[in-house]
Amino acid sequence: MSEKKKEFLGVTTQGWIQISVICVAVLFAFFLTLGAGYGSGSGIGSDYISQTEATSEFATCITESGAVFYGTDWCSHCNHQKELFGEHFEKVEFVNCDESRELCILAGIEAYPTWIIDGEKHLGTKSLENIGILTGCEVEA
């Protein structure tokens, strides 16, 4: 005697469980990938990841080029940008928008982090390579 399996929309209970597991796995993979590129401002991970820590000369060159980094201490994307410079971040021109609100308003800062390079706003965390291209400064690979 055969047992009749319960179906909903032509799919058995076991089939729905398999579909649910696949959906959860796909969503997990999507959010994991999305997290790898947060704050990039130009696509998932395309301008964000840098395995290189800035050199002292590179950080100095950026400041000498007139580039200014606007952010806050509580902004996780800003903190990641700072980490890319490591111990040399102190040489980067940084405006803390919590402490210098007026400067940020005058500069038209609406999101963090924001770089202003050659009078143009660049939103989001940038790789050292991208900052080098924008400022004309050389970063060691």
SULLINLIN-V692719 format. One line per field, one symbol per residue. psi: psi as a letter, one per 40 degrees, with the letter a starting at -180 (. if undefined). A space follows every 10 residues. Layout:
psi = ???
//
This chain:
psi = hihhihihfe hidddddddd dddddddddd dddddeeied efihedfdhh ehiiiddddd ddddeehhhh aidehddddd ddddebeede ehhhhheddf ddddddefhe iiihhhhfeh hhiihiiddd ddddeeihhh .
//
